[in-house]
Amino acid sequence: MSEWKETEIGLIPEEWNIYTLSKYIKQKRGICYGVVQPGFHDENGLPIIRVNNIKNGRIITDEVLKISPDIESKYKRSRLEGDEILITLVGNVGEVAIVDSRYKNWNVARAVGVLPIDKNIDKNWLKYWLQSSQVQQYINSHCNTTVQITFNLGDVCNLPILDPPLVEQKRIADVLSCLDAKIENLRRQNETLEAIAQTLFKHWFIDFEFPNADGKPYKSSGGAMIPSELGDIPEGWRVGKLEELITVNPRESIKNGEIVKYVDMKALSTSSMEITGYVTREFTSGSKFRNQDTLLARITPCLENGKTAFVSILDNEEVAFGSTEFIVLRAKQNCCPEYVYPLARSAYFRDFAVKNMTGSSGRQRIPNDVIANYKLSIPDIKTIKSYQNLCRPLFLKTSSNQKQIQTLTKTRDALLPKLISGQLRIKE
């Protein structure tokens, strides 16, 4: 068993060392931050990574800002080459991620630091160390909070870096990276499953190409259509209000002070049904939800960006609460959860909601009654149930994957502090 020595970050194995981050930076390029004034979004421009794009060790491209090539060309030093580590410097400080080949020639915003890493340390090990509680505590204690939370580049260079022998760095990083790779694979499976579900919803309820009695696409096979205020709809369908199929913000009582699971807006994605996390806290206010409910962001800009989630993270009959800034949508008996989520995610429904927001320009929201009165073509119950039978396996698989993601994440988070501190050693 290793001997231990006392250091500024606590006890570490005798053969490990501590240096500052500056030791591991490519000196020719150095640490830098990115574009100071990116300007407005340019759909034909060049993408940059902002603070909101870095979360839990990943680069998330849900809401990517693109900037003018003329602006980007002034920041060649922060232009990404691949294999750099990014660290957030403003607001939600201390989030880190490794740049892979997909983001080569992208750039970053002013609030993101670019760390070009030399070869004398394993970059995966370094990423996990930067995510450790020791480093996060150091960052929090050195932040400037005068205007908004800011971590300066000078303090980034002085970050304490634990330096085990390189071979041990790689072993530890391999274990943690294996768990992360499995988590990422499950997320990608879910993206594929969700894309299939969205396609089926559009095919059935927008294009009216659900199977007819012969199993052929209804509309293109000459299925009878009738006129309505929304345009032609299948015979046997009718125009009605969303509240006929879906309960909007179901009212359920709970006592103040009760300890509950709580989800905030940051946990909702703009591109997938996953809820990325929750906290356990005392209940004060919010919207109650349970498994198979859909959560829809109701405020700007979250509504425009499509923040939506399908609840599957709860145990058995457990319920949870979330921010008052989203609406809970629950399928009634004549509907199904597999219909509600893709409807809420769809572009035309979101466009309707955005156009009907009320309030001040900086804090607009969509009222419950506007959502409840949304007009849509209501299918017959047989079509709804047939669609549910087709889509339910997709949603069940997605939910199963999300539970695996939770388990693997907890395992990784439990192992990380033990491995990177030397409490748990990996033998050859």
N, C-alpha and C positions, 0 to 999 in steps of 0.2 A: 504494500500500500504506500502511496506517495506521502512524503513529508509535506507539511504545509508552511506557508509563510504569510505574515501579515502585510497587507498593502493598503493603499488608499481606497480600494474598493472592497476590502475585506480579505478573508483567507483565500489563497489560491495554491495550487500544487507548486512545490518547490521549483520544478523545472520549467514552469510557465513564466512569462514576463509581461510587463505592462509598458506600452509606449503611447505616444499620442498619435492621432490619426495622420498628422502631417508626414510621418515616416513612410506611409503606404500610398501616398499620392504621387502620380507621375509629375515630376517637377517641371518638365517642359510645358505642360498644359496647366497644371494647378487647378485648385478648386475655384469654381465660379458660380454665379447665378445667371438667370436668363433674361428674357425680354422684359424691359421695364414698362413700356407703354405699348401693348399689343394692338390697340385700336379695336375696331369692330370686327365681328366674324366675317370672314371672306370664304365663301363656300369653295372657291377655286384656289384658296391659299394653302399655306403650309401648316400642318398641325403642331400644336405645342401642348406640353403636359403641364397641368396646373395642380395645385394642392388637392383639389377634389378628385383628381385622377389617380391618386396614390393612396391605397388603403390596405391594411393588413398584409403588407409585403407584396402587393400586386399592383400592376398598372391597369387601371380600369378605363376603358375608352368609351364610356356611355355618353359623356358630354364633352367632346373634344372641340376646343376652339381652334379655328384656322385663321392665320393672319396673312397679311399681304407679304409677298416675296420681298418687296422693297424694305419692309420693316425687319423681316427675319434676317436679311443679308447683313445687317449691322451687328448681328450677334453670332458670328461664326464660331467663337470660342465655346459657346454653350450648345452648339449643334451636336447632336448625339451621334456617336460612332458605334455604340454597342459595348456592352460589358461595364459601363459606368454604373455607379450606385447613385440613386437620386435620394435626396432628403428634403422634407418640407421644412420651410424656414419661417413661415408666417401663419398665424391662425392655429390650425391643427398641426403643431410642430412635431417633428420627430418621426413621422411616417417615412419608411424607406422601401425601396424596390430596386431590383437589378434591371438594367435595360437590356432586352434581348434584341435579336436581329430585326424583329418586326418594326422597331422604332428607330432604326438607323435613319439619319437625316431629319428626324423630328427635332424640335427645339423645346425649351422649357420656359416657364414664366419666371418673373423676378422672385416669386416666393418659393422657388424650388432650387436647391443647390445641386450642382453636378460634381460628383466625386470620381475622377478618373483613377482607377486603382492599379497600382503596380503589381508585378508578378510575385512579390515576396510575401504575399498573404493570399489565402483562399477567399475569393470574393463572396462565396456563399456563407462561409463562416463569418465573415465580416458583417454581412447583412443580418444574420441572426444575432450577432453580438450587439449591433446597433439597435436591435429590437428589445434587448434585455432590459430588465428593470433597473439595473445599475446605470446604464447609459441614459435611459429615459429620465431617471431621477436627476442625473447630471444636467441634461438638457433643460428640464423644468426649472432647476435652480439657477440657471444662467440666462434665462430668457429676459428680454426687456418687455415690460408690460405697460409702459407709459401710455401708448395709444392703442396698440393691439399686440398680442403676444408675438414676439419676434426673436428668432435665434440667429445671431450674427455669424458670418463666415469665419471670423477670427476665432470664435468659440468652437466652431465645427472643427477647425484644425487642431484644437487642443483636447478634443474628446479622448478620454482614456480608452485604449484598445488592449484587450487581453490577448496575448500572443502565445498560444501553445505551440509545440512543434508542428510544422506544416502537415506532416502525415496525420497527426491527431486532429488538426483542423478539418482535414478532408473527411476523416471517418465520421466526425460529429455532424458535419454539414451533409454528408450522404444520408445519414439516418433521418435528419429533419427534412431534407429535400425530397426523400422518398415519400414521406407523409404528405408534403405539399404537392407533389406530383399527382398523388392519388386524389387529393382534394380537387386539384385543377381538372383532372380527367372527369371526375363526377360532375363538376360544374359545366364542362363542355358537353357532356351527355345531356344534361338538363337543358342547355341552350338548344340542342338539336330536337329534343322532345317537345320543348315549348314552341319551336318554329313549326313543327308538324301540327300541333294543336291549333296554332293561329291560322295555319293554312286551311285546316279542316273547317274551322269556324267560318272563315270567309267563304269557302266553297259552298257550305250549306246555307248560311243565313244572310249572306250579302249577294253572292252570285246565284243563289237558289238552285244549286246543282247537287242537292241531296239526292240519294238514290230513290228512283221511283219504284213502282211495284215489281218491275223487271230488273231492278238493280242498276238501271242506267241513270245518268245525270238528268234531273227533272226538267230544267228549263230548256237545255239544248236538245232534249229528246221530245220536245213539243208539249211539255206539261202545261196545263191550263193556267193562265195568268189573269188576274182581275185588276182593274184600276183602283187606285187608292190615293189619298193625299200625299203619300210618300213615293208615288209611282206604282208601276205594276208589281203585284205580289202574287205568290202562288194561291191558287184556289183553295179555300178552306182556312187560309190565314186571315188575320185582321190587323188593323192598326190599333194600338193601345198605348198605355203608359208603362214606363219601366216599373213602377210600383206594383203593377199587376203580377210581375214575375219575381221581383226582388225587393226585399225589405232594406230600406236605406237607414243606416244608423239605428239598428234595433236597440230599444231601451231595456237595459238590464241593471238592476240595482247592485250596489256594492257599498260597503261601509268605508268612510274615510279612515285612514290609518291602517287598513288591511294591507298586508304584504303581498304584492302581486308581481308578475312579470310585466315589464314595460318595454315597449318598442317606440323609438323615435323616428323622425323622418330620415335620418342618416342611414337607417337600416333598410330602407326601401330602395330598390334598384330602378333605373330607367330602362333596363333592357331585359330583365329576367324576373321570374316570380319569387326568387329567393329573398327571405328575410335574413340579413347578414348578421344579426345579433340582437341581444336584448339585455336588460339589466333587471335585477330584483330590487324593488324599492317599495316604499310606502305609497299607497294609492292616495292621490289628491284629486285629480280630475282626468278626464280623457274618454276615449271610446272603447267600449268593451268588445272583444272579439273572441272567436274560437276557431278550431280547425275547420277548414273548407270555406271560411269567409274570404272575401277579397278586400284588400285595403287600397283605397284610392286617394292620392294626394289631392288636397283641395285648395292649396294656396299657390300663388305665383312665387318663384318660377317652377316649383316642383310639378305642378299640374301640366304646364306646357311641356316639360321634359319627360312626362309620362311615368313618374314614380308610382309604381303599383306593385302589389305583392299578393301571393296566394298563401294563406296560412296553413302550415303543416308542421310547425315546430313544437306544438304543445303535446303533452302527454295525456292520453285518454280523453276524459271529459273536461280537462283543465281549460280555464279561460284566462285571458290576459287583457291588459289595457295598453293603449297607446296614445300618442299625441292627439290633441284635439284638432290638429292640422291635417288629419286624413279622415275620410268617410269609410265606414264599414258597410259593405254590400253583402247581403246574405240571400241565397236562393230560397224561394218559397216552394211549396209542394209541387206546383205545376212547372217548376224550372229545375235546374241542377247547377251545382257549383262550377262544373266544367264549361257551362255556358257563360256564367257571370264574369269570370276572370278574362277570357279573351275579348268579351264585349268591352270591359273597362279599359283594356289595353289598346283597343282598336283606335286607329287614327281619326276616324269620323266621329266617334263618341268623344274623344279627347278634344277635337276641334269644337264640338258643340259646347263642351264644358268651359273651354277657354273663352269663347265668345260670350258666355253668360255669367262671367265672373262679376262680382260687385265689390265695392269698397274703394279705398284710396289706391292710387296707382302703385304704391310701394307694398301694399299688403292686400291685394285682391284675393277673393276666394269664391268658390262655387257654393251656393246655398243648398241645403238638403232638399228643399221642395223643388228646386229647379231640376235636380237629378231625378227625383221621384216622378216628375211630370214629363221627362224625356219621352218623345214619341218614337216608337219603333214598330216593325212588323212582328206580330206575335205568332209563332208557329203553333200547329196543333200539338197536343201533348204526346202523340205517338212519335212525331218527328223529334221532339225534344228528348224522349227516352231512348230512341235509336241512336241519336247523337251521343248521349251520355254513355251508352254501352260501348260505343266505339272509342271515345276519348278517355274514359275512366282509367284504363290500364296505363295510359301515358301519364296521367296525373299521379297515379299511385306509384309508378316508377320514379317520377320526379320527387315525390315526397320521401320515398325510401332513400334516394340518393342524398337528399338534404339531411336526413337523420344520420346517414353515414358521414357526411361532411362535418356535422356537429361533433360526432364521436371522435373522428380523426383530428379535428381541430383541438378538442380538449386533450387528447393524447399528446399531440405536438406541444401544446402550451404547458403541459405538465412536465414533459421531458426537457424542454428547452432550458429552463433555469438550472436543472441538475447537470445537464451535459456541458453547458458553456461555463459553468463554475468549477468543473472538475469533480463535483460530488459523485457523479456517475461516469465511469471511464469505459471506453470501448476497446476491447482487446482485439489484436490482429486476428 
